[in-house]
Amino acid sequence: MIDADGNLDLIEIKKPLDDSILSKSRPRDNHVPNRELTETIMQVEKYIFHLNKWGINGEREVNEKYKKDLPNGLKINFTNPKGLLILGRSHQFNRDQKLDFEIIKRKYANIVDIITYDDLLQRLSNIIEKFDTKSIIK
């Protein structure tokens, strides 16, 4: 994913499975990340590690490879890339699960943004509602 200034970020999309985020059991009264979430975080962190290690030479190579697909004057930059993980479902989380999931998301916020399909749908709904002509007129 490339923003309007050419900064590169990563998106990892997994299937929207209900049980792919938090454990059902509560060791020490905590819902811990499930294996799929942990593996996905590690996967994206490794991508980011390799992008950063590739550095300026990587930027040149990527820009050369994709120059036909980029708008004129736009250059891809590896400016401290972040990851966006889209996986799992959260619509059935209870209060404790929501809190534990928020703690997990904030723990990794400097590296990745973790959202569920339900979060994504809510965000899109909020954007659509915000730009609904009725709400713009008010």
GROMACS elastic network, one bead per residue, 0.5 to 0.9 nm:
[ bonds ]
;  ai    aj funct       b0    kb
    1     7     6  0.82366   500
    1     8     6  0.57810   500
    1     9     6  0.52426   500
    1    10     6  0.58385   500
    1    11     6  0.68356   500
    2     5     6  0.77540   500
    2     6     6  0.54080   500
    2     7     6  0.54335   500
    2     9     6  0.63053   500
    2    10     6  0.86093   500
    2    76     6  0.72172   500
    2    77     6  0.86693   500
    3     6     6  0.52688   500
    3     7     6  0.54591   500
    3     8     6  0.67674   500
    3     9     6  0.80588   500
    3    76     6  0.89931   500
    4     7     6  0.75409   500
    4    74     6  0.82399   500
    5    74     6  0.71079   500
    5    75     6  0.78551   500
    5    76     6  0.80691   500
    5    77     6  0.84202   500
    6    74     6  0.60149   500
    6    75     6  0.54287   500
    6    77     6  0.56752   500
    6    78     6  0.86143   500
    7    75     6  0.82485   500
    7    76     6  0.58035   500
    7    78     6  0.61014   500
    7    79     6  0.59740   500
    7    80     6  0.85655   500
    7    81     6  0.74754   500
    8    76     6  0.63985   500
    8    77     6  0.59303   500
    8    78     6  0.56206   500
    8    79     6  0.70030   500
    8    80     6  0.83956   500
    8    81     6  0.58651   500
    8    82     6  0.80192   500
    9    48     6  0.85816   500
    9    78     6  0.80419   500
    9    79     6  0.87118   500
    9    80     6  0.84505   500
    9    82     6  0.51253   500
    9    83     6  0.57675   500
    9    84     6  0.77290   500
   10    44     6  0.74839   500
   10    47     6  0.81491   500
   10    48     6  0.79221   500
   10    81     6  0.72138   500
   10    82     6  0.62816   500
   10    84     6  0.60827   500
   10    85     6  0.84559   500
   10   112     6  0.88625   500
   11    44     6  0.82219   500
   11    82     6  0.87156   500
   11    83     6  0.56366   500
   11    85     6  0.59289   500
   11    86     6  0.75953   500
   12    40     6  0.76917   500
   12    43     6  0.87618   500
   12    44     6  0.71608   500
   12    83     6  0.73911   500
   12    84     6  0.62359   500
   12    86     6  0.63117   500
   12    87     6  0.83075   500
   13    16     6  0.89134   500
   13    84     6  0.83051   500
   13    85     6  0.60297   500
   13    87     6  0.60899   500
   14    17     6  0.84285   500
   14    40     6  0.84945   500
   14    85     6  0.78610   500
   14    86     6  0.61895   500
   14    88     6  0.73577   500
   15    20     6  0.87056   500
   15    86     6  0.83436   500
   15    87     6  0.59314   500
   15    88     6  0.65462   500
   15   117     6  0.89792   500
   16    19     6  0.89281   500
   16    20     6  0.79661   500
   16    86     6  0.82224   500
   16    87     6  0.54209   500
   16    89     6  0.58019   500
   16   116     6  0.75620   500
   16   117     6  0.62906   500
   16   118     6  0.89483   500
   17    20     6  0.56556   500
   17    21     6  0.84610   500
   17    87     6  0.73491   500
   17    89     6  0.60574   500
   18    21     6  0.76306   500
   18    88     6  0.54817   500
   18    90     6  0.71303   500
   18    91     6  0.85321   500
   18    92     6  0.81930   500
   19    22     6  0.65769   500
   19    23     6  0.74715   500
   19    24     6  0.79845   500
   19    34     6  0.79131   500
   19    88     6  0.68138   500
   19    89     6  0.74529   500
   19    90     6  0.89999   500
   20    23     6  0.81823   500
   20    33     6  0.84147   500
   20    34     6  0.60336   500
   20    35     6  0.75261   500
   20    36     6  0.57080   500
   20    37     6  0.64780   500
   20    87     6  0.73903   500
   20    88     6  0.52875   500
   20    89     6  0.77235   500
   21    32     6  0.84419   500
   21    33     6  0.57115   500
   21    34     6  0.51689   500
   21    35     6  0.78791   500
   21    36     6  0.68786   500
   21    37     6  0.54419   500
   21    38     6  0.85357   500
   21    87     6  0.76591   500
   21    88     6  0.59503   500
   21    89     6  0.76689   500
   21    90     6  0.83291   500
   21   101     6  0.80882   500
   21   116     6  0.86680   500
   22    25     6  0.87040   500
   22    31     6  0.58128   500
   22    32     6  0.55957   500
   22    35     6  0.85650   500
   22    37     6  0.79630   500
   22    97     6  0.75995   500
   22   100     6  0.85566   500
   22   101     6  0.74222   500
   23    26     6  0.70687   500
   23    30     6  0.88573   500
   23    31     6  0.55444   500
   23    32     6  0.55509   500
   23    33     6  0.61088   500
   23    34     6  0.52727   500
   23    35     6  0.86575   500
   24    31     6  0.69308   500
   24    32     6  0.85652   500
   24    34     6  0.88431   500
   25    29     6  0.85947   500
   25    30     6  0.81835   500
   25    31     6  0.67426   500
   25    32     6  0.83259   500
   26    31     6  0.50460   500
   26    32     6  0.72725   500
   27    30     6  0.56149   500
   27    31     6  0.70790   500
   27    32     6  0.76838   500
   28    31     6  0.86921   500
   30    96     6  0.81467   500
   30    97     6  0.82984   500
   30   100     6  0.68511   500
   31    34     6  0.87906   500
   31    96     6  0.78414   500
   31    97     6  0.62803   500
   31   100     6  0.60256   500
   31   101     6  0.77982   500
   32   100     6  0.75197   500
   32   101     6  0.83181   500
   32   104     6  0.83784   500
   33    36     6  0.80710   500
   33    37     6  0.60663   500
   33    38     6  0.62962   500
   33   100     6  0.89290   500
   33   101     6  0.79979   500
   33   104     6  0.76061   500
   34    37     6  0.55212   500
   34    38     6  0.63738   500
   34    39     6  0.86890   500
   35    38     6  0.50844   500
   35    39     6  0.59492   500
   35    40     6  0.84313   500
   36    39     6  0.51421   500
   36    40     6  0.60259   500
   36    41     6  0.85767   500
   37    40     6  0.51160   500
   37    41     6  0.61593   500
   37    42     6  0.86338   500
   37    85     6  0.88993   500
   37    87     6  0.79164   500
   37    88     6  0.86396   500
   38    41     6  0.52157   500
   38    42     6  0.62851   500
   38    43     6  0.86209   500
   39    42     6  0.51152   500
   39    43     6  0.60578   500
   39    44     6  0.87388   500
   40    44     6  0.62610   500
   40    45     6  0.84890   500
   40    85     6  0.75835   500
   41    44     6  0.53546   500
   41    45     6  0.60810   500
   41    46     6  0.86003   500
   41    83     6  0.87404   500
   41    85     6  0.76998   500
   41   108     6  0.84697   500
   41   112     6  0.76034   500
   41   114     6  0.87238   500
   42    45     6  0.50046   500
   42    46     6  0.60914   500
   42    47     6  0.86533   500
   43    46     6  0.52617   500
   43    47     6  0.64199   500
   43    48     6  0.88331   500
   44    48     6  0.62082   500
   44    49     6  0.85248   500
   44    82     6  0.86111   500
   44    83     6  0.62906   500
   44    84     6  0.83997   500
   44    85     6  0.81713   500
   44   111     6  0.87992   500
   44   112     6  0.78908   500
   45    48     6  0.50891   500
   45    49     6  0.60967   500
   45    50     6  0.87082   500
   45    82     6  0.85853   500
   45    83     6  0.77402   500
   45   111     6  0.72870   500
   45   112     6  0.80510   500
   46    50     6  0.62273   500
   46    51     6  0.85873   500
   47    50     6  0.52522   500
   47    51     6  0.61958   500
   47    52     6  0.86637   500
   47    83     6  0.88675   500
   48    51     6  0.50509   500
   48    52     6  0.61220   500
   48    53     6  0.84668   500
   48    80     6  0.82865   500
   48    81     6  0.63843   500
   48    82     6  0.70614   500
   48    83     6  0.76437   500
   48   111     6  0.85491   500
   49    52     6  0.52820   500
   49    53     6  0.61110   500
   49    54     6  0.85908   500
   50    54     6  0.59774   500
   50    55     6  0.86317   500
   51    54     6  0.50776   500
   51    55     6  0.64621   500
   51    58     6  0.72825   500
   51    59     6  0.88130   500
   51    78     6  0.70060   500
   51    81     6  0.79416   500
   52    55     6  0.51959   500
   52    56     6  0.88172   500
   52    58     6  0.86926   500
   52    78     6  0.68703   500
   52    79     6  0.84142   500
   52    80     6  0.72500   500
   52    81     6  0.78545   500
   53    58     6  0.85500   500
   54    57     6  0.61996   500
   54    59     6  0.77904   500
   55    58     6  0.53080   500
   55    59     6  0.63865   500
   55    60     6  0.88931   500
   55    78     6  0.69359   500
   56    60     6  0.62526   500
   56    61     6  0.86109   500
   56    77     6  0.84329   500
   56    78     6  0.79143   500
   57    60     6  0.51727   500
   57    61     6  0.62231   500
   57    62     6  0.86535   500
   58    61     6  0.50088   500
   58    62     6  0.60061   500
   58    63     6  0.83629   500
   58    78     6  0.83679   500
   59    62     6  0.52239   500
   59    63     6  0.59692   500
   59    64     6  0.84624   500
   59    75     6  0.84105   500
   59    76     6  0.63985   500
   59    77     6  0.60706   500
   59    78     6  0.65691   500
   60    63     6  0.51609   500
   60    64     6  0.60656   500
   60    65     6  0.85623   500
   60    75     6  0.89748   500
   60    76     6  0.84169   500
   61    64     6  0.51668   500
   61    65     6  0.61281   500
   61    66     6  0.86728   500
   62    65     6  0.50620   500
   62    66     6  0.61009   500
   62    67     6  0.81585   500
   62    76     6  0.73183   500
   63    66     6  0.53175   500
   63    67     6  0.54435   500
   63    70     6  0.84189   500
   63    75     6  0.63160   500
   63    76     6  0.59816   500
   63    77     6  0.87009   500
   64    67     6  0.53252   500
   64    68     6  0.84076   500
   65    68     6  0.78494   500
   65    69     6  0.88143   500
   66    69     6  0.52773   500
   66    70     6  0.63697   500
   67    70     6  0.52377   500
   67    71     6  0.80190   500
   67    72     6  0.83970   500
   67    74     6  0.85969   500
   67    75     6  0.81925   500
   68    71     6  0.80020   500
   68    72     6  0.88731   500
   70    73     6  0.80873   500
   70    74     6  0.62905   500
   70    75     6  0.77254   500
   70    76     6  0.87466   500
   71    74     6  0.56393   500
   71    75     6  0.86811   500
   72    75     6  0.86320   500
   77    80     6  0.88817   500
   77    81     6  0.87972   500
   78    81     6  0.59513   500
   79    82     6  0.89626   500
   81   111     6  0.79765   500
   82   109     6  0.89369   500
   82   110     6  0.75972   500
   82   111     6  0.52212   500
   82   112     6  0.54981   500
   82   113     6  0.78452   500
   83   111     6  0.63114   500
   83   113     6  0.62571   500
   83   114     6  0.84097   500
   84   111     6  0.87282   500
   84   112     6  0.53768   500
   84   114     6  0.59945   500
   84   115     6  0.76297   500
   85   112     6  0.69103   500
   85   113     6  0.60848   500
   85   115     6  0.61169   500
   85   116     6  0.80570   500
   86   113     6  0.85148   500
   86   114     6  0.62424   500
   86   115     6  0.51242   500
   86   116     6  0.54310   500
   86   117     6  0.64417   500
   86   120     6  0.79737   500
   87   114     6  0.78038   500
   87   115     6  0.66249   500
   87   116     6  0.50130   500
   87   117     6  0.62307   500
   88   115     6  0.81903   500
   88   116     6  0.52083   500
   88   117     6  0.62999   500
   88   118     6  0.82898   500
   89    92     6  0.76585   500
   89    93     6  0.85398   500
   89   115     6  0.88291   500
   89   116     6  0.52283   500
   89   117     6  0.56840   500
   89   118     6  0.58437   500
   89   119     6  0.82721   500
   90    93     6  0.53450   500
   90    94     6  0.89900   500
   90    97     6  0.87626   500
   90    98     6  0.78848   500
   90   116     6  0.62442   500
   90   117     6  0.76972   500
   90   118     6  0.60626   500
   90   119     6  0.76076   500
   91    94     6  0.87778   500
   91   116     6  0.89635   500
   91   118     6  0.62159   500
   91   119     6  0.86596   500
   93    96     6  0.77642   500
   93    97     6  0.53628   500
   93    98     6  0.58376   500
   94    97     6  0.52837   500
   94    98     6  0.61983   500
   94    99     6  0.87532   500
   95    98     6  0.51608   500
   95    99     6  0.63185   500
   95   100     6  0.87412   500
   96    99     6  0.51790   500
   96   100     6  0.61877   500
   96   101     6  0.85160   500
   97   100     6  0.51173   500
   97   101     6  0.59337   500
   97   102     6  0.84466   500
   98   101     6  0.51451   500
   98   102     6  0.61110   500
   98   103     6  0.86745   500
   99   102     6  0.51212   500
   99   103     6  0.62991   500
   99   104     6  0.87556   500
  100   103     6  0.50809   500
  100   104     6  0.63156   500
  100   105     6  0.87094   500
  101   104     6  0.50513   500
  101   105     6  0.61654   500
  101   106     6  0.86283   500
  102   105     6  0.50296   500
  102   106     6  0.61161   500
  102   107     6  0.85053   500
  103   106     6  0.52222   500
  103   107     6  0.61074   500
  103   108     6  0.89272   500
  104   107     6  0.51176   500
  104   108     6  0.67123   500
  104   109     6  0.87129   500
  104   114     6  0.86859   500
  105   108     6  0.55703   500
  105   109     6  0.60445   500
  105   112     6  0.80896   500
  105   113     6  0.67202   500
  105   114     6  0.57548   500
  105   115     6  0.81276   500
  106   110     6  0.80419   500
  106   113     6  0.82770   500
  106   114     6  0.88272   500
  107   110     6  0.77337   500
  107   111     6  0.89703   500
  108   111     6  0.54999   500
  108   112     6  0.56482   500
  108   113     6  0.71473   500
  108   114     6  0.81409   500
  109   112     6  0.52234   500
  109   113     6  0.55639   500
  109   114     6  0.79513   500
  110   113     6  0.80643   500
  115   118     6  0.79596   500
  115   119     6  0.57646   500
  115   120     6  0.66499   500
  116   119     6  0.50590   500
  116   120     6  0.62804   500
  116   121     6  0.86553   500
  117   121     6  0.61282   500
  117   122     6  0.85592   500
  118   121     6  0.51121   500
  118   122     6  0.61607   500
  118   123     6  0.85894   500
  119   122     6  0.51146   500
  119   123     6  0.61200   500
  119   124     6  0.86169   500
  120   123     6  0.51124   500
  120   124     6  0.61837   500
  120   125     6  0.85183   500
  121   124     6  0.51278   500
  121   125     6  0.60332   500
  121   126     6  0.85600   500
  122   126     6  0.60949   500
  122   127     6  0.86048   500
  123   126     6  0.50753   500
  123   127     6  0.62312   500
  123   128     6  0.86563   500
  124   127     6  0.50563   500
  124   128     6  0.61287   500
  124   129     6  0.84707   500
  125   128     6  0.51373   500
  125   129     6  0.60354   500
  125   130     6  0.84835   500
  126   129     6  0.50475   500
  126   130     6  0.60161   500
  126   131     6  0.86863   500
  127   130     6  0.50148   500
  127   131     6  0.63284   500
  127   132     6  0.85423   500
  128   131     6  0.52480   500
  128   132     6  0.59675   500
  129   132     6  0.50247   500
  129   133     6  0.86915   500
  129   134     6  0.89592   500
  129   135     6  0.73718   500
  130   133     6  0.84855   500
  130   135     6  0.64721   500
  130   136     6  0.73825   500
  131   134     6  0.82816   500
  131   135     6  0.68278   500
  131   136     6  0.63503   500
  132   135     6  0.54867   500
  132   136     6  0.64010   500
  132   137     6  0.88990   500
  133   136     6  0.50423   500
  133   137     6  0.62166   500
  133   138     6  0.88593   500
  134   137     6  0.53916   500
  134   138     6  0.66983   500
  135   138     6  0.53668   500
